[in-house]
């Protein structure tokens, strides 16, 4: 084996020195590069895992907030429907009240109009009766050929009263 090593040109002292140098460099690299690199990689892995956990938590909380938001919207819609129905009922009540007041005013106006019409009718009748008195007086005086001043007013009044009674 010694011969083989010599033929290959391997110096065992040099090989041993290189092996020691390799182990020293390996130890130095392990302490200065590999451990900090592994530590940095582990820290990164931990941060990434924490970030994933946080994102899952955030997604869960977002879903909870979204569900709460939808629930609040549903409650607000229900509440708005209740308010709307109350407003609608109030509007119907106001409408009924306005109609009642309007019907009262209508009845009052009709009553006033009937009173005015009745007064006008009575006024017209009184005017007609006055004209009737004058016409009856004139007719009697022409029929008997006497002066209208001599015809008795009491007779004419009786005739007009009889006319009024027959009309009623």
SEZA-539994 format. One record per residue: residue number from 1; x, y, z of N, C-alpha, C, O in turn. Coordinates in pm, 1 decimal. Layout:
BEGIN
{volo NUM, {X, Y, Z}, {X, Y, Z}, {X, Y, Z}, {X, Y, Z}}
...
***
This chain:
BEGIN
{volo 1, {81.7, -115.5, 0.0}, {0.0, 0.0, 0.0}, {88.4, 125.0, 0.0}, {54.3, 228.6, -57.1}}
{volo 2, {198.3, 111.1, 63.8}, {294.2, 218.9, 67.5}, {339.4, 249.7, -74.5}, {355.0, 365.8, -112.5}}
{volo 3, {358.7, 151.2, -147.0}, {403.3, 167.5, -283.8}, {296.9, 236.8, -366.4}, {328.0, 324.4, -447.1}}
{volo 4, {175.7, 199.7, -347.8}, {64.2, 258.7, -420.8}, {54.3, 408.2, -388.3}, {30.2, 490.8, -476.3}}
{volo 5, {72.9, 439.7, -265.0}, {62.9, 579.1, -223.1}, {177.6, 657.0, -285.7}, {157.2, 770.6, -328.4}}
{volo 6, {296.1, 600.5, -292.5}, {411.4, 667.5, -350.6}, {393.9, 681.8, -500.6}, {428.6, 785.9, -556.4}}
{volo 7, {340.9, 580.0, -567.5}, {320.9, 586.1, -711.3}, {215.2, 690.6, -744.9}, {224.5, 757.7, -847.7}}
{volo 8, {118.8, 704.0, -661.9}, {14.6, 805.2, -687.4}, {65.7, 944.7, -652.9}, {3.0, 1043.0, -692.2}}
{volo 9, {169.5, 956.0, -585.8}, {230.7, 1082.8, -552.9}, {165.3, 1147.5, -432.6}, {160.5, 1270.0, -421.6}}
{volo 10, {115.0, 1064.9, -342.5}, {47.7, 1117.9, -224.4}, {147.6, 1118.9, -110.7}, {209.3, 1017.8, -77.2}}
{volo 11, {161.3, 1237.2, -52.5}, {246.3, 1251.2, 63.7}, {154.1, 1246.4, 184.6}, {65.6, 1330.4, 200.5}}
{volo 12, {177.2, 1143.0, 272.4}, {83.3, 1124.3, 384.2}, {91.9, 1238.7, 484.8}, {-7.8, 1266.8, 551.3}}
{volo 13, {205.6, 1306.0, 499.2}, {219.7, 1420.0, 589.1}, {138.2, 1536.4, 535.0}, {67.9, 1606.4, 607.9}}
{volo 14, {150.6, 1553.9, 404.7}, {74.6, 1661.1, 340.9}, {-74.9, 1630.8, 346.7}, {-156.2, 1720.5, 369.4}}
{volo 15, {-110.7, 1504.3, 326.0}, {-251.7, 1463.0, 332.4}, {-305.9, 1484.0, 472.9}, {-418.9, 1529.8, 490.4}}
{volo 16, {-225.7, 1450.5, 572.3}, {-268.8, 1468.8, 709.7}, {-282.3, 1617.4, 741.6}, {-376.5, 1657.6, 809.8}}
{volo 17, {-189.2, 1699.4, 692.9}, {-196.0, 1843.6, 716.6}, {-319.9, 1901.5, 647.7}, {-388.9, 1987.4, 702.5}}
{volo 18, {-345.9, 1853.5, 528.9}, {-464.6, 1902.2, 457.5}, {-592.3, 1857.5, 528.8}, {-689.9, 1932.3, 534.5}}
{volo 19, {-591.5, 1736.1, 582.9}, {-708.4, 1687.6, 656.2}, {-729.7, 1771.7, 780.9}, {-843.1, 1806.8, 813.3}}
{volo 20, {-621.4, 1804.5, 851.4}, {-631.3, 1889.4, 970.7}, {-679.8, 2027.6, 930.0}, {-768.3, 2083.8, 994.5}}
{volo 21, {-622.4, 2083.1, 823.0}, {-667.5, 2214.5, 774.2}, {-816.4, 2210.5, 737.9}, {-892.0, 2302.9, 767.9}}
{volo 22, {-856.1, 2100.4, 672.3}, {-997.9, 2087.2, 634.0}, {-1086.8, 2085.6, 758.1}, {-1190.4, 2152.0, 762.1}}
{volo 23, {-1045.5, 2009.6, 858.8}, {-1125.0, 2002.7, 981.2}, {-1127.7, 2137.4, 1053.4}, {-1231.4, 2175.9, 1107.4}}
{volo 24, {-1017.7, 2207.9, 1054.9}, {-1012.4, 2340.4, 1117.9}, {-1104.9, 2435.5, 1043.5}, {-1184.2, 2507.1, 1104.5}}
{volo 25, {-1093.8, 2435.4, 909.7}, {-1181.0, 2523.4, 828.9}, {-1327.5, 2483.6, 846.2}, {-1416.5, 2568.3, 854.3}}
{volo 26, {-1349.8, 2351.3, 851.7}, {-1487.3, 2303.3, 873.1}, {-1539.7, 2351.5, 1007.3}, {-1654.1, 2396.1, 1015.6}}
{volo 27, {-1459.1, 2343.7, 1112.5}, {-1500.9, 2389.0, 1245.5}, {-1524.6, 2539.7, 1245.1}, {-1622.6, 2588.3, 1301.6}}
{volo 28, {-1433.5, 2613.2, 1180.7}, {-1448.1, 2759.9, 1175.3}, {-1574.3, 2796.7, 1096.3}, {-1653.4, 2880.8, 1139.2}}
{volo 29, {-1591.7, 2732.8, 980.8}, {-1711.9, 2761.6, 900.1}, {-1839.3, 2720.9, 973.6}, {-1942.0, 2788.2, 966.3}}
{volo 30, {-1829.4, 2608.1, 1045.0}, {-1947.6, 2563.1, 1119.3}, {-1983.8, 2665.9, 1225.7}, {-2101.8, 2695.3, 1244.9}}
{volo 31, {-1885.5, 2720.6, 1294.7}, {-1912.9, 2816.9, 1400.6}, {-1948.6, 2954.9, 1344.6}, {-2037.5, 3021.5, 1397.8}}
{volo 32, {-1882.4, 2997.3, 1240.8}, {-1902.2, 3133.7, 1192.3}, {-2008.1, 3145.1, 1083.3}, {-2074.6, 3248.3, 1074.1}}
{volo 33, {-2025.8, 3043.5, 1001.5}, {-2117.8, 3055.7, 889.2}, {-2239.7, 2964.0, 904.3}, {-2354.0, 3008.3, 893.4}}
{volo 34, {-2212.6, 2835.0, 929.7}, {-2321.6, 2737.9, 926.5}, {-2421.5, 2761.3, 1038.4}, {-2541.6, 2767.2, 1011.9}}
{volo 35, {-2376.4, 2774.9, 1162.7}, {-2470.2, 2795.2, 1273.8}, {-2548.5, 2925.5, 1258.9}, {-2670.4, 2924.0, 1275.8}}
{volo 36, {-2483.3, 3039.2, 1227.6}, {-2563.7, 3160.1, 1208.4}, {-2660.3, 3146.8, 1089.8}, {-2772.8, 3196.5, 1093.5}}
{volo 37, {-2613.0, 3078.2, 984.1}, {-2700.2, 3059.1, 867.5}, {-2819.8, 2972.2, 903.4}, {-2932.6, 3001.9, 863.9}}
{volo 38, {-2795.5, 2864.8, 978.5}, {-2905.3, 2778.5, 1023.5}, {-2997.3, 2856.1, 1115.9}, {-3119.6, 2845.1, 1107.0}}
{volo 39, {-2937.3, 2935.5, 1205.6}, {-3018.5, 3017.1, 1296.5}, {-3105.3, 3116.2, 1217.4}, {-3223.7, 3132.8, 1246.9}}
{volo 40, {-3045.8, 3181.6, 1117.0}, {-3121.9, 3276.4, 1033.4}, {-3233.2, 3203.4, 958.7}, {-3345.7, 3252.7, 950.3}}
{volo 41, {-3201.3, 3085.3, 904.3}, {-3303.8, 3008.0, 832.2}, {-3415.6, 2963.6, 926.2}, {-3533.1, 2968.1, 889.8}}
{volo 42, {-3378.7, 2920.5, 1047.6}, {-3480.9, 2880.7, 1146.1}, {-3566.2, 3001.0, 1186.7}, {-3688.1, 2991.1, 1200.6}}
{volo 43, {-3498.8, 3114.9, 1205.3}, {-3573.4, 3237.8, 1239.2}, {-3670.2, 3274.7, 1126.1}, {-3785.2, 3310.8, 1151.2}}
{volo 44, {-3622.9, 3265.3, 1003.0}, {-3709.5, 3293.2, 888.1}, {-3826.4, 3196.5, 883.7}, {-3940.9, 3236.5, 863.0}}
{volo 45, {-3796.2, 3068.2, 903.6}, {-3902.8, 2967.5, 902.7}, {-4005.1, 2999.9, 1011.1}, {-4125.8, 2992.3, 988.3}}
{volo 46, {-3954.7, 3036.4, 1130.3}, {-4045.3, 3070.1, 1241.0}, {-4130.6, 3192.3, 1204.6}, {-4250.9, 3193.9, 1230.5}}
{volo 47, {-4067.8, 3295.1, 1144.1}, {-4141.2, 3415.6, 1104.6}, {-4244.4, 3383.0, 997.2}, {-4356.4, 3433.9, 999.9}}
{volo 48, {-4205.3, 3297.5, 902.5}, {-4300.5, 3259.9, 796.7}, {-4417.1, 3182.7, 856.7}, {-4532.7, 3206.9, 822.0}}
{volo 49, {-4386.3, 3088.5, 947.8}, {-4494.0, 3013.3, 1013.6}, {-4582.8, 3106.2, 1095.5}, {-4705.2, 3093.2, 1095.8}}
{volo 50, {-4518.3, 3201.1, 1165.6}, {-4596.3, 3298.9, 1242.5}, {-4681.8, 3383.9, 1148.8}, {-4797.8, 3412.2, 1178.6}}
{volo 51, {-4624.2, 3424.3, 1035.9}, {-4699.9, 3502.7, 938.1}, {-4818.4, 3425.2, 883.2}, {-4927.3, 3480.5, 867.1}}
{volo 52, {-4797.3, 3295.8, 854.2}, {-4908.3, 3212.0, 806.9}, {-5015.4, 3198.1, 914.6}, {-5135.0, 3205.3, 886.3}}
{volo 53, {-4970.4, 3177.9, 1039.0}, {-5065.9, 3166.2, 1149.7}, {-5143.7, 3297.3, 1165.4}, {-5265.8, 3298.4, 1181.1}}
{volo 54, {-5067.9, 3407.8, 1160.4}, {-5133.2, 3538.5, 1172.3}, {-5230.5, 3562.4, 1057.3}, {-5339.1, 3616.5, 1077.6}}
{volo 55, {-5191.2, 3521.8, 936.1}, {-5281.9, 3542.1, 821.6}, {-5406.7, 3456.3, 836.4}, {-5516.5, 3499.2, 800.8}}
{volo 56, {-5389.9, 3332.2, 890.1}, {-5507.6, 3248.2, 915.4}, {-5595.9, 3311.2, 1022.6}, {-5718.4, 3312.5, 1010.7}}
{volo 57, {-5531.9, 3363.7, 1127.8}, {-5608.5, 3432.2, 1232.8}, {-5679.2, 3555.0, 1176.2}, {-5795.2, 3581.2, 1207.8}}
{volo 58, {-5608.0, 3629.9, 1092.3}, {-5668.3, 3749.8, 1032.5}, {-5783.8, 3712.0, 941.5}, {-5887.1, 3778.9, 940.2}}
{volo 59, {-5766.2, 3603.6, 864.6}, {-5875.3, 3558.2, 777.6}, {-5995.7, 3514.6, 861.0}, {-6110.2, 3544.8, 827.2}}
{volo 60, {-5968.2, 3443.2, 970.4}, {-6077.6, 3400.6, 1059.2}, {-6148.3, 3521.8, 1119.6}, {-6271.2, 3528.7, 1122.5}}
{volo 61, {-6068.3, 3617.2, 1167.7}, {-6127.6, 3738.5, 1226.2}, {-6202.6, 3818.5, 1120.7}, {-6307.6, 3876.3, 1148.9}}
{volo 62, {-6148.1, 3822.0, 998.0}, {-6216.3, 3891.3, 889.4}, {-6350.4, 3825.0, 860.2}, {-6450.4, 3892.9, 836.9}}
{volo 63, {-6351.9, 3692.3, 861.6}, {-6478.6, 3620.7, 842.0}, {-6576.0, 3650.8, 954.9}, {-6695.6, 3668.5, 931.5}}
{volo 64, {-6524.1, 3656.7, 1078.7}, {-6610.6, 3689.8, 1192.6}, {-6665.8, 3831.3, 1179.0}, {-6784.2, 3855.3, 1202.6}}
{volo 65, {-6578.6, 3925.0, 1140.7}, {-6622.1, 4063.9, 1122.7}, {-6722.6, 4073.1, 1008.4}, {-6821.6, 4145.7, 1017.2}}
{volo 66, {-6696.3, 3999.1, 901.4}, {-6788.9, 3998.6, 787.6}, {-6924.3, 3942.5, 830.0}, {-7028.5, 3996.1, 792.4}}
{volo 67, {-6922.8, 3835.3, 907.8}, {-7048.2, 3777.2, 956.9}, {-7120.5, 3876.4, 1047.9}, {-7242.1, 3892.7, 1038.5}}
{volo 68, {-7045.1, 3942.6, 1135.9}, {-7105.9, 4043.0, 1224.6}, {-7161.6, 4158.5, 1142.8}, {-7268.9, 4211.0, 1172.5}}
{volo 69, {-7087.5, 4197.6, 1039.4}, {-7134.0, 4306.1, 950.9}, {-7264.7, 4266.7, 882.4}, {-7359.7, 4344.8, 877.1}}
{volo 70, {-7267.6, 4144.5, 830.3}, {-7390.2, 4097.7, 763.2}, {-7505.6, 4090.7, 861.8}, {-7619.0, 4123.6, 827.3}}
{volo 71, {-7477.3, 4047.8, 984.8}, {-7580.8, 4041.1, 1086.9}, {-7631.5, 4181.4, 1120.3}, {-7752.1, 4203.3, 1132.2}}
{volo 72, {-7539.6, 4275.4, 1135.2}, {-7579.9, 4414.2, 1164.8}, {-7662.2, 4471.4, 1050.5}, {-7761.0, 4541.2, 1073.4}}
{volo 73, {-7621.5, 4441.7, 926.7}, {-7698.2, 4489.2, 810.5}, {-7838.2, 4429.0, 813.1}, {-7936.6, 4498.8, 788.5}}
{volo 74, {-7847.2, 4299.1, 843.2}, {-7978.5, 4233.6, 850.3}, {-8063.5, 4296.6, 960.3}, {-8182.4, 4321.5, 940.9}}
{volo 75, {-8001.8, 4322.1, 1076.1}, {-8074.7, 4386.6, 1185.6}, {-8119.0, 4526.4, 1145.7}, {-8231.1, 4567.5, 1175.5}}
{volo 76, {-8031.2, 4599.1, 1078.7}, {-8066.2, 4735.3, 1034.9}, {-8180.0, 4731.2, 933.5}, {-8268.8, 4816.4, 936.0}}
{volo 77, {-8177.6, 4632.6, 844.4}, {-8286.5, 4619.8, 747.2}, {-8417.6, 4589.7, 817.9}, {-8521.4, 4647.1, 785.1}}
{volo 78, {-8412.3, 4498.0, 916.5}, {-8534.2, 4466.3, 992.6}, {-8584.3, 4590.3, 1065.3}, {-8703.6, 4620.5, 1064.7}}
{volo 79, {-8491.3, 4661.3, 1127.9}, {-8528.5, 4782.0, 1201.5}, {-8587.0, 4887.1, 1107.6}, {-8684.8, 4954.2, 1140.7}}
{volo 80, {-8525.6, 4900.4, 989.8}, {-8577.6, 4998.5, 893.9}, {-8716.5, 4958.4, 845.2}, {-8801.0, 5044.6, 821.1}}
{volo 81, {-8740.8, 4826.9, 830.3}, {-8874.4, 4781.1, 791.6}, {-8975.9, 4813.1, 900.8}, {-9088.6, 4853.6, 872.3}}
{volo 82, {-8934.5, 4794.5, 1026.6}, {-9024.2, 4827.3, 1138.2}, {-9053.7, 4976.8, 1139.6}, {-9168.5, 5018.5, 1154.8}}
{volo 83, {-8948.8, 5056.4, 1123.7}, {-8966.5, 5202.5, 1121.8}, {-9053.3, 5242.6, 1003.8}, {-9141.6, 5327.4, 1016.4}}
{volo 84, {-9027.9, 5181.4, 889.5}, {-9106.4, 5213.6, 769.6}, {-9252.7, 5177.2, 790.3}, {-9341.5, 5253.4, 752.2}}
{volo 85, {-9278.9, 5060.1, 850.9}, {-9418.2, 5021.2, 873.3}, {-9485.0, 5115.2, 973.9}, {-9602.8, 5148.1, 960.1}}
{volo 86, {-9408.3, 5158.5, 1076.3}, {-9464.4, 5254.7, 1172.3}, {-9496.1, 5387.5, 1102.6}, {-9601.0, 5447.7, 1125.6}}
{volo 87, {-9403.6, 5431.6, 1017.4}, {-9426.4, 5556.2, 943.6}, {-9546.9, 5543.2, 850.4}, {-9626.7, 5635.9, 836.2}}
{volo 88, {-9558.0, 5427.4, 788.0}, {-9671.3, 5404.6, 698.5}, {-9801.9, 5406.9, 777.3}, {-9900.3, 5466.3, 733.1}}
{volo 89, {-9803.0, 5341.9, 894.3}, {-9921.9, 5342.2, 979.3}, {-9953.3, 5484.6, 1024.7}, {-10069.2, 5526.3, 1026.0}}
{volo 90, {-9849.4, 5558.1, 1061.6}, {-9869.1, 5697.1, 1104.6}, {-9925.5, 5780.4, 990.2}, {-10013.0, 5864.5, 1010.8}}
{volo 91, {-9875.0, 5756.7, 870.1}, {-9923.9, 5830.0, 753.0}, {-10069.9, 5796.2, 727.0}, {-10148.9, 5884.1, 692.5}}
{volo 92, {-10106.3, 5669.0, 743.3}, {-10246.7, 5629.4, 724.4}, {-10335.8, 5696.3, 829.0}, {-10446.3, 5741.4, 798.7}}
{volo 93, {-10285.7, 5701.7, 952.6}, {-10363.1, 5768.0, 1057.7}, {-10380.4, 5916.2, 1026.2}, {-10489.1, 5971.8, 1041.4}}
{volo 94, {-10270.7, 5979.8, 981.6}, {-10279.4, 6122.2, 944.7}, {-10377.1, 6141.3, 829.7}, {-10456.9, 6235.1, 829.6}}
{volo 95, {-10370.1, 6051.3, 731.5}, {-10460.4, 6060.1, 616.3}, {-10605.0, 6048.7, 662.8}, {-10690.5, 6125.3, 618.4}}
{volo 96, {-10633.5, 5952.4, 753.1}, {-10768.7, 5935.1, 805.3}, {-10812.5, 6060.5, 881.1}, {-10926.5, 6105.2, 868.3}}
{volo 97, {-10720.6, 6116.7, 960.2}, {-10753.5, 6238.7, 1034.8}, {-10782.1, 6354.7, 940.2}, {-10877.4, 6430.0, 960.0}}
{volo 98, {-10698.5, 6368.4, 836.7}, {-10719.1, 6476.5, 739.6}, {-10852.5, 6458.3, 667.7}, {-10925.9, 6554.6, 645.5}}
{volo 99, {-10883.2, 6332.6, 631.3}, {-11011.4, 6306.1, 565.2}, {-11127.9, 6337.5, 658.0}, {-11229.0, 6392.9, 614.8}}
{volo 100, {-11113.8, 6302.1, 786.4}, {-11220.1, 6330.4, 883.5}, {-11240.7, 6482.0, 896.8}, {-11353.7, 6530.9, 897.2}}
{volo 101, {-11129.2, 6554.8, 907.7}, {-11137.9, 6700.3, 918.2}, {-11199.0, 6759.2, 790.9}, {-11281.5, 6850.4, 796.7}}
{volo 102, {-11157.0, 6705.6, 676.0}, {-11208.9, 6755.9, 548.3}, {-11359.0, 6729.1, 537.2}, {-11434.1, 6814.1, 489.4}}
{volo 103, {-11402.8, 6610.1, 581.8}, {-11546.3, 6580.0, 577.5}, {-11623.7, 6671.3, 671.9}, {-11735.0, 6714.1, 641.2}}
{volo 104, {-11563.6, 6700.5, 787.1}, {-11628.4, 6794.3, 879.9}, {-11642.0, 6932.2, 817.7}, {-11746.9, 6995.8, 827.7}}
{volo 105, {-11535.0, 6978.1, 753.1}, {-11540.9, 7109.0, 687.2}, {-11639.9, 7105.2, 571.4}, {-11712.1, 7202.0, 547.2}}
{volo 106, {-11642.8, 6992.4, 499.9}, {-11737.6, 6978.5, 389.5}, {-11880.9, 6988.2, 441.6}, {-11964.9, 7056.5, 383.0}}
{volo 107, {-11907.8, 6918.7, 552.7}, {-12041.9, 6923.9, 611.6}, {-12075.0, 7066.0, 657.1}, {-12186.8, 7114.4, 639.6}}
{volo 108, {-11974.7, 7131.3, 715.9}, {-11995.0, 7269.0, 761.5}, {-12023.6, 7362.0, 643.6}, {-12113.2, 7446.3, 649.7}}
{volo 109, {-11946.0, 7345.2, 536.4}, {-11966.1, 7429.7, 417.3}, {-12102.7, 7401.7, 355.6}, {-12173.3, 7494.1, 315.2}}
{volo 110, {-12140.1, 7272.8, 348.5}, {-12271.3, 7237.9, 292.7}, {-12383.6, 7294.7, 379.7}, {-12484.5, 7343.6, 328.9}}
{volo 111, {-12364.3, 7287.4, 511.6}, {-12464.8, 7342.7, 602.4}, {-12477.7, 7493.2, 582.6}, {-12588.3, 7547.0, 578.2}}
{volo 112, {-12363.2, 7560.5, 570.7}, {-12364.2, 7705.1, 548.0}, {-12429.8, 7737.5, 414.1}, {-12508.7, 7831.4, 403.4}}
{volo 113, {-12396.2, 7659.0, 312.8}, {-12454.5, 7681.4, 180.2}, {-12604.2, 7658.3, 183.1}, {-12678.7, 7732.7, 119.4}}
{volo 114, {-12651.2, 7555.8, 256.3}, {-12794.9, 7530.3, 267.5}, {-12865.2, 7646.4, 338.5}, {-12974.5, 7688.1, 300.0}}
{volo 115, {-12798.6, 7698.0, 444.6}, {-12857.1, 7811.4, 516.5}, {-12866.5, 7933.3, 425.6}, {-12966.9, 8004.5, 424.7}}
{volo 116, {-12760.0, 7955.8, 349.1}, {-12759.9, 8070.7, 256.1}, {-12867.4, 8051.2, 149.4}, {-12939.9, 8144.5, 115.0}}
{volo 117, {-12876.7, 7928.1, 97.5}, {-12978.1, 7900.3, -5.2}, {-13117.9, 7917.6, 52.6}, {-13206.6, 7972.2, -13.0}}
{volo 118, {-13136.8, 7871.2, 174.9}, {-13267.3, 7885.1, 241.0}, {-13300.8, 8032.7, 261.6}, {-13414.3, 8075.3, 240.0}}
{volo 119, {-13199.7, 8110.9, 304.0}, {-13221.6, 8254.5, 324.5}, {-13256.5, 8322.1, 191.5}, {-13346.2, 8406.2, 184.4}}
{volo 120, {-13182.4, 8282.8, 85.0}, {-13211.3, 8340.6, -47.7}, {-13351.7, 8301.6, -93.0}, {-13424.6, 8382.2, -150.6}}
{volo 121, {-13388.0, 8176.0, -65.7}, {-13521.2, 8128.3, -105.0}, {-13629.1, 8207.3, -30.7}, {-13728.7, 8250.2, -89.0}}
{volo 122, {-13606.1, 8225.3, 100.8}, {-13704.0, 8299.9, 181.7}, {-13712.0, 8443.8, 133.4}, {-13820.1, 8501.9, 124.2}}
{volo 123, {-13595.6, 8500.3, 102.7}, {-13592.2, 8637.6, 52.6}, {-13668.5, 8648.1, -80.4}, {-13744.2, 8742.4, -103.5}}
{volo 124, {-13645.9, 8548.2, -166.5}, {-13716.1, 8547.5, -295.9}, {-13866.0, 8531.1, -276.3}, {-13946.0, 8596.3, -343.4}}
{volo 125, {-13903.9, 8441.8, -181.9}, {-14047.2, 8422.2, -154.9}, {-14110.1, 8549.7, -101.6}, {-14219.9, 8588.1, -141.9}}
{volo 126, {-14037.8, 8615.6, -8.9}, {-14090.8, 8741.3, 46.1}, {-14109.9, 8844.2, -65.6}, {-14209.8, 8916.1, -69.9}}
{volo 127, {-14011.8, 8849.1, -155.3}, {-14022.1, 8942.1, -268.5}, {-14140.5, 8904.9, -358.5}, {-14213.5, 8991.8, -406.0}}
{volo 128, {-14158.1, 8774.4, -380.8}, {-14270.8, 8728.2, -464.2}, {-14402.2, 8762.6, -396.1}, {-14496.2, 8807.4, -461.7}}
{volo 129, {-14409.8, 8741.9, -264.3}, {-14534.0, 8772.3, -193.8}, {-14564.5, 8921.8, -196.2}, {-14680.1, 8962.2, -208.2}}
{volo 130, {-14459.9, 9003.3, -184.7}, {-14482.1, 9149.0, -193.8}, {-14534.9, 9185.3, -331.6}, {-14625.7, 9267.1, -346.4}}
{volo 131, {-14475.0, 9121.8, -432.4}, {-14522.6, 9146.2, -569.4}, {-14666.5, 9094.6, -585.6}, {-14749.3, 9155.0, -653.8}}
{volo 132, {-14693.0, 8979.7, -519.6}, {-14827.8, 8922.6, -527.7}, {-14929.2, 9016.8, -465.3}, {-15039.0, 9035.7, -517.6}}
{volo 133, {-14890.3, 9076.8, -350.7}, {-14981.1, 9172.8, -285.1}, {-15011.8, 9287.5, -380.4}, {-15126.9, 9328.2, -396.2}}
{volo 134, {-14909.0, 9337.6, -442.1}, {-14927.3, 9449.0, -534.3}, {-15011.9, 9407.9, -653.8}, {-15097.6, 9484.1, -698.7}}
{volo 135, {-14988.2, 9287.3, -705.7}, {-15065.2, 9239.7, -821.8}, {-15211.5, 9213.3, -784.1}, {-15303.6, 9245.8, -859.0}}
{volo 136, {-15230.1, 9153.1, -665.3}, {-15368.6, 9125.5, -621.1}, {-15443.4, 9256.9, -602.0}, {-15559.5, 9270.0, -640.9}}
{volo 137, {-15376.4, 9352.2, -542.7}, {-15438.6, 9483.8, -521.4}, {-15475.7, 9545.2, -655.4}, {-15585.5, 9598.3, -672.4}}
{volo 138, {-15386.1, 9537.6, -747.1}, {-15409.2, 9594.2, -879.4}, {-15521.7, 9519.2, -950.1}, {-15606.4, 9580.3, -1015.4}}
{volo 139, {-15522.2, 9384.3, -936.7}, {-15624.8, 9304.1, -1003.0}, {-15761.8, 9331.0, -942.6}, {-15860.7, 9342.0, -1015.0}}
{volo 140, {-15767.9, 9341.5, -812.3}, {-15898.0, 9367.4, -746.7}, {-15950.2, 9505.1, -785.8}, {-16068.9, 9521.9, -813.8}}
{volo 141, {-15861.2, 9602.6, -787.5}, {-15906.9, 9737.5, -820.0}, {-15953.9, 9744.3, -964.3}, {-16046.4, 9819.8, -994.5}}
{volo 142, {-15894.7, 9669.7, -1052.4}, {-15937.6, 9671.8, -1192.3}, {-16064.8, 9590.7, -1207.2}, {-16151.4, 9622.6, -1288.7}}
{volo 143, {-16074.8, 9485.0, -1127.0}, {-16194.7, 9401.5, -1138.8}, {-16317.0, 9475.4, -1086.1}, {-16424.2, 9463.4, -1145.4}}
{volo 144, {-16306.3, 9547.3, -983.1}, {-16421.2, 9619.6, -926.2}, {-16418.7, 9764.7, -965.5}, {-16510.4, 9839.7, -932.2}}
{volo 145, {-16321.0, 9803.6, -1032.0}, {-16307.5, 9937.9, -1085.8}, {-16305.8, 10043.8, -976.3}, {-16379.3, 10142.4, -982.0}}
{volo 146, {-16222.5, 10022.2, -879.0}, {-16208.2, 10123.1, -774.0}, {-16061.2, 10157.8, -761.4}, {-15974.4, 10093.5, -820.3}}
{volo 147, {-16036.6, 10258.6, -685.1}, {-15899.2, 10303.0, -665.7}, {-15824.7, 10201.6, -580.8}, {-15881.7, 10146.2, -486.8}}
{volo 148, {-15696.4, 10175.9, -612.6}, {-15619.4, 10078.8, -535.7}, {-15605.1, 10119.8, -389.6}, {-15589.3, 10031.6, -305.2}}
{volo 149, {-15609.6, 10245.5, -355.2}, {-15594.0, 10286.3, -216.3}, {-15715.5, 10248.8, -132.6}, {-15705.8, 10242.5, -10.0}}
{volo 150, {-15827.7, 10224.1, -195.1}, {-15948.7, 10191.4, -121.2}, {-15959.6, 10040.4, -92.5}, {-16040.7, 9999.6, -9.3}}
{volo 151, {-15882.7, 9961.3, -157.3}, {-15887.7, 9816.5, -134.8}, {-15823.0, 9789.7, 0.6}, {-15718.0, 9845.7, 32.5}}
{volo 152, {-15884.3, 9706.8, 77.1}, {-15837.5, 9680.4, 213.4}, {-15714.4, 9590.6, 212.4}, {-15706.4, 9486.6, 147.1}}
{volo 153, {-15623.6, 9638.3, 287.5}, {-15498.6, 9562.7, 298.2}, {-15520.8, 9430.6, 371.7}, {-15450.6, 9333.3, 343.8}}
{volo 154, {-15613.3, 9424.4, 461.6}, {-15636.8, 9301.3, 538.0}, {-15688.4, 9191.2, 446.3}, {-15653.8, 9074.7, 466.1}}
{volo 155, {-15769.3, 9224.1, 347.6}, {-15819.0, 9123.5, 253.5}, {-15703.8, 9068.6, 167.9}, {-15694.7, 8948.8, 141.1}}
{volo 156, {-15619.0, 9158.6, 127.6}, {-15504.6, 9117.8, 44.8}, {-15411.5, 9029.2, 127.2}, {-15359.2, 8929.3, 77.8}}
{volo 157, {-15391.8, 9066.7, 252.0}, {-15303.6, 8987.9, 338.9}, {-15362.1, 8849.7, 359.5}, {-15286.3, 8752.8, 361.5}}
{volo 158, {-15489.8, 8835.6, 374.5}, {-15554.3, 8705.3, 389.4}, {-15532.4, 8620.2, 265.0}, {-15507.0, 8500.2, 275.6}}
{volo 159, {-15541.9, 8681.0, 147.9}, {-15522.0, 8607.3, 22.4}, {-15377.1, 8558.2, 11.9}, {-15353.2, 8444.5, -28.9}}
{volo 160, {-15280.8, 8643.0, 48.3}, {-15139.5, 8604.9, 42.3}, {-15111.4, 8495.7, 144.2}, {-15038.8, 8401.3, 112.9}}
{volo 161, {-15166.6, 8505.0, 266.4}, {-15148.4, 8401.8, 368.1}, {-15205.9, 8268.9, 321.2}, {-15147.4, 8163.3, 345.1}}
{volo 162, {-15317.9, 8274.4, 256.0}, {-15377.6, 8152.0, 201.1}, {-15286.5, 8091.8, 94.4}, {-15272.5, 7969.8, 85.9}}
{volo 163, {-15226.1, 8175.2, 15.0}, {-15132.3, 8128.7, -87.5}, {-15010.5, 8062.1, -21.2}, {-14962.5, 7958.7, -67.6}}
{volo 164, {-14961.4, 8123.0, 87.7}, {-14845.5, 8066.5, 159.1}, {-14880.6, 7930.3, 218.1}, {-14802.4, 7835.6, 209.3}}
{volo 165, {-14999.8, 7921.5, 278.7}, {-15042.5, 7796.0, 341.8}, {-15061.4, 7686.5, 236.9}, {-15028.9, 7570.4, 262.0}}
{volo 166, {-15112.9, 7722.1, 121.7}, {-15133.5, 7619.9, 18.2}, {-14998.8, 7570.3, -37.8}, {-14989.7, 7456.4, -83.6}}
{volo 167, {-14898.0, 7651.9, -34.6}, {-14767.7, 7614.1, -86.7}, {-14695.8, 7519.4, 9.0}, {-14620.7, 7431.7, -33.6}}
{volo 168, {-14718.9, 7537.7, 134.8}, {-14649.2, 7454.6, 232.3}, {-14719.2, 7323.6, 240.0}, {-14678.2, 7236.2, 316.3}}
***
